[in-house]
Amino acid sequence: MEDHDTRLVAVAEASRVDRVGHAVSALDEALRRAPDVDLGWVGRPLAENAWEAAPDLLRLLFALVGTLRPKHVLEFGSGLSTVVLARAASTVSGCVVTSIEHDPEFAAATSALLADHGDHTVVVGCTPLVARVRAGQLQPCYLVDDELLGSCRAADLILVDGPPAVLGGRRGMLPLALEYAQSGSIILFDDADREAEARALADWEDVLGNAVEIHRPAGFARGLAAVVLVAPTVVRIRLAAKP
């Protein structure tokens, strides 16, 4: 029995390592492909300083769906990024996008954009923002009802593009995103160069250590951080233990 259990542990560890390696390779490949992604089908000019996601992030999202081949993409904060994710997901068999939004008007506008582009691979869920204790600190985050999710699978790719700073910002979002992730999941943080986001990511990196890998690809207009989940069990322990 002990030998059998040891083999099972070894197989599980090898699978985890494979998923993490695949995620890092997919991210590297997507970063190479992203500059060549054509977003002309959006039908209007895109701006780096607009409220919506910058063109460089949108191109990476499209490329990353193609290289990672996710089955479930989860997004916090909806908009044009949702449309780009939907278009990319339509090229991956069985891929579903869940977009979580706190503002009913934004959710309705995103649904209208999706309808205009004929995309049906997305579930847009509207949910309130609340304060919850994360790693011993009270943090703002989305109150996610699992019935809002388009898939019961763990998310292979998660985009964090909310909540806005005026409603508490994103300090509580990495712990929330990790609840829906598995080994090898990639969590993208937009606006990673802003002071509040950079400080929050540095703090979480101190807490989580080698249970995650944090990549900071250069050249993004608003900064970008990509968190790859390495060890979910260790993450849960460290988040629970933080005073």
Rosetta blueprint (number, residue, H / E / L):
1 M L
2 E H
3 D H
4 H H
5 D H
6 T H
7 R H
8 L H
9 V H
10 A H
11 V H
12 A H
13 E H
14 A H
15 S H
16 R H
17 V H
18 D H
19 R H
20 V H
21 G H
22 H H
23 A H
24 V H
25 S H
26 A H
27 L H
28 D H
29 E H
30 A H
31 L H
32 R H
33 R H
34 A H
35 P H
36 D H
37 V L
38 D L
39 L L
40 G H
41 W H
42 V H
43 G L
44 R L
45 P L
46 L L
47 A L
48 E L
49 N L
50 A L
51 W L
52 E L
53 A L
54 A L
55 P H
56 D H
57 L H
58 L H
59 R H
60 L H
61 L H
62 F H
63 A H
64 L H
65 V H
66 G H
67 T H
68 L H
69 R L
70 P L
71 K L
72 H E
73 V E
74 L E
75 E E
76 F E
77 G L
78 S L
79 G L
80 L H
81 S H
82 T H
83 V H
84 V H
85 L H
86 A H
87 R H
88 A H
89 A H
90 S L
91 T L
92 V L
93 S L
94 G L
95 C L
96 V E
97 V E
98 T E
99 S E
100 I E
101 E E
102 H L
103 D L
104 P H
105 E H
106 F H
107 A H
108 A H
109 A H
110 T H
111 S H
112 A H
113 L H
114 L H
115 A H
116 D H
117 H L
118 G L
119 D L
120 H L
121 T L
122 V E
123 V E
124 V E
125 G E
126 C E
127 T L
128 P L
129 L E
130 V E
131 A E
132 R E
133 V E
134 R E
135 A L
136 G L
137 Q E
138 L E
139 Q E
140 P E
141 C E
142 Y E
143 L L
144 V L
145 D L
146 D H
147 E H
148 L H
149 L L
150 G L
151 S L
152 C L
153 R L
154 A L
155 A L
156 D L
157 L E
158 I E
159 L E
160 V E
161 D L
162 G L
163 P L
164 P L
165 A H
166 V H
167 L H
168 G L
169 G L
170 R L
171 R L
172 G L
173 M H
174 L H
175 P H
176 L H
177 A H
178 L H
179 E L
180 Y L
181 A L
182 Q L
183 S L
184 G L
185 S L
186 I E
187 I E
188 L E
189 F E
190 D E
191 D L
192 A L
193 D L
194 R L
195 E H
196 A H
197 E H
198 A H
199 R H
200 A H
201 L H
202 A H
203 D H
204 W H
205 E H
206 D H
207 V H
208 L H
209 G H
210 N H
211 A H
212 V E
213 E E
214 I E
215 H E
216 R L
217 P L
218 A L
219 G L
220 F L
221 A L
222 R L
223 G L
224 L E
225 A E
226 A E
227 V E
228 V E
229 L E
230 V L
231 A L
232 P H
233 T H
234 V H
235 V H
236 R H
237 I H
238 R H
239 L H
240 A H
241 A H
242 K L
243 P L
